[in-house]
Amino acid sequence: MPSETTVIPPQAPLPLQAFDNALGRRIIDLHRWAVREGLQGASVEALFNGFCRQLVEDGVKLWRGYAAMRTLHPQWSGYGFTWRREHTSVEEEQFERSVGGADSPGYTLSPVRHLLARAEAGEANPRLRRRLTADATGPDLPLLQEFYAAGATDYFAQVFTFGDGPSQANGVFVSFTGDGADGFSEEDLLLMQTALPALALAIKAEAGRVIASGLLIAYLGEDAGRRVHAGAIERGSVEALHAVIWYADIRGFTGIADSEPGLTVVRLLDEVFETLTAPLRRRGGQVMKFIGDAVLATFSFENADATETCRRAVDAVIEAIRALETMNNGREFTMLPAARVDFALHLGEVLYGNIGAVDRLDFTVIGPAVNEVDRIEKLCEPLGRSVLMSAEFAAAAAQPERVISLGQHMLRGVREPREIFGLATEN
């Protein structure tokens, strides 16, 4: 019977195993299963769920399994996947990035942190095994006390780091908790430890795909990010897109930037951009890019008629204005600079795709309609308005009760004067 508490020493080799017996065949089958599922692009949830169920079918008294990994995402620091024998699916959780990167007490005293600390000290793929008894769980890892109280008898965990050095962003943590009367047998442990590298590689491959997709969406936008990840990477490859052009710009931003500390300006931009993009996100708008202190977004006509699309764009503006008012009230209370934002709405044909240099591309929109929406926004201050729209947009929106004509105006770079409309509620 294994000792009550076992911390597997660094670089401890696995026992030599002949593969012409029952255990050897179990190891080969589980290893091949993990490789096959990984090559077929199975999700992390499917990989871990299947691996745990394979262990149960092989006679392992597995009660709980857990896998976790760090990720590269502006909102999430990592993902966790919990398997329980009584459930039919894996529970996924996302770990939100904490301010300043501080770790919670629960994480600091967790087996994950314990093994990562050993990995950071240079130990390769550190492992931990503990028999769970009343006097062996220990105060250093309180989570194991909870497992023991719930009926668990044994615990095994391992961290796999990838690359030349320890990398929390590229590592995988896996743990298995058993509830058999005698805990995990030596054959159980050998089966798990021998097959785990194949599972870790399969998880790493899928996690890399998810990380790449998440980063592209975060930096390019949801639609553009998915297109690039799917292979739309050739320079000059563009398509015509009929869309609403939605543009917002902070009025007087230069003065704010000149008078406020740099970090204060950055926090203001972050807060304003989140306030502007939230209503776009809810209504199907796609942020093309942040241009200094401005936001350029589109609403494509592909999945809805023009009237409905224009109405969603107007609703996004109105919601953003209300949210900005709430934001500014809170900033004034804390003596932080407020931000007034001007909006312009236009529609037209744009070119959407890869534009740039051979080694530095941008997936964006270009065309006269994009230039014109910028010129329309520049009329907001002289006209005393915060929302302006082109005649084409006002006509397509088909909401005469919500708009009012402001007359003919010249736009820089446009030969003929254009009729400009505003929101009737700004009268």
Secondary structure, 3 states (H helix, E strand, C coil): CCCCEECCCCCCCCCCCCCCCHHHHHHHHHHHHHHHHHHCCCCHHHHHHHHHHHHHHCCCCEEEEEEEEECCCCCEEEEEEEEECCCCCCEEEEEECCHHHCCCHHHHCCHHHHHHHHHHCCCCCCEEEEECCCCCCCCCCHHHHHHHHCCCCEEEEEEECCCCCCCCCCCEEEEEEECCCCCCCHHHHHHHHHHHHHHHHHHHHHHHHHHHHHHHHHHHCHHHHHHHHCCCCCCCCEEEEEEEEEEEEEECHHHHHHHCCHHHHHHHHHHHHHHHHHHHHHCCCEEEEEECCEEEEEEECCCCCHHHHHHHHHHHHHHHHHHHHHHHHHHHHCCCCCCEEEEEEEEEEEEEEEEEECCEEEEEEECHHHHHHHHHHCCHHHHCCCEEEEHHHHHHHCCHHHEEEEEEECCCCCCCCEEEEEEHHHC
